[in-house]
Amino acid sequence: MLEKDTPRALEEAIRSLEGQFAALPEFSGAAAGPIGAVMGEVAARLGDNYPYFHPLYAGQMLKPPHPVARAAYALATWINPNNHALDGGRASSEMEREAVAQLAAMFGWREHLGHLTGGGTMANLEALWVAGSLNPGKKIVASAQSHYTHQRISSVLQLPFAKVATEARGRMDPAALEEMLKEGDVGCVVATLGTTATGSVDPLPEILALRQRYGFRVHIDAAYGGYFTLADNLGPETRSAFDRIREADSIVIDPHKHGLQPYGCGCVLFHDPGVGTLYKHDSPATYFSSRQQHLGEISLECSRPGASAVALWATLRVLPLAPGGAFAQGLASCRRAALALHARLSADARFVTPFPPQLDIAVWKPQKGSAQRIFDEAARRNLHLALARLPGTFFGDPAPEILCLRSVLMKPEHEQWIDRIWEILDQAANS
């Protein structure tokens, strides 16, 4: 079941890479040691995992990287470039610029400033740091269903933070946001396009309309949902939000989620390249090999793996970010899988569903009995779901929170496995 073409392609690529350094005198590196035995131990230890690569893993936001990303990342580690300064990662830095430009173009930006990060948390930190630098002391606000990292980041940056209430579908409530904006102390509104709990998409057109009246930065946390801008089967409301992304001030997207990359690979993008002046710093020994701007001069992180950039660049060569292309079709397939599961859940009296998926995440609760019990019974049958605590109002229930079940159907193969997923879920519920 595990893809096995990568090692063969990697072996050929290693020989090709070695040939490019043939002019160097040979030397003997450190002895490799008992690699075979240790790798056997590693494989045994890694078996103590859920099968994230398999379609019957339909729980958290986990999917395997594309084979070319896996191979390109591994190949880069033979060089082990560091994309902080050009001295440490000349080729991989250029590949990062090219890959990031393609992400920016996907959102409609030609002029931009951006770079890869270790993940969405660091990317969001940079975006909010810029927002706080441009609006000192002003409040950061995000929906009550936004990722918890925004509140923690605001605390790290010593900026005030507030949560905006959501409506019944888990989206930011524009009326509640406006009440907060009337106080005049909001510097940045975080719009989440794809919450991690339910995949809900904040109403970006309404948020942008409020910006015209109250004046604030708009940061889009699209760490999970950003790539869905390419999908051709979004609902009208969701589509209207993605169509307005280009009007934001900053965007975060995680290629290590839907972008088929190994962890960790996030990306932060700014519409105005001028924010790069905020990063200005001196390094007495780093930036001397080129007059070209080094990535470390526009990043809060210092050392970063060039291998992440190489893997993303290679993946974009195989799967360009084109509407209607193979990559976009895979996203549409994920959404169809979530809609299919939601339709079956909604038609079954044993389950309660709060609202249809906006992206590819389905949530539900049992009408009677325990979500935990169904979760456990499904796992015993090799179907791995996830649990989440959501507001009772989503289900028309007076309870503050309800433990419910959740499936992130982010593998294109999930569409073909819905019958099997439903069969096991049915057995687990009946048990």
Order of alpha helices (4+ residues) and beta strands (2+ residues): alpha-alpha-alpha-alpha-beta-alpha-beta-alpha-beta-alpha-beta-alpha-beta-alpha-beta-beta-alpha-alpha-beta-beta-alpha-beta-beta-alpha
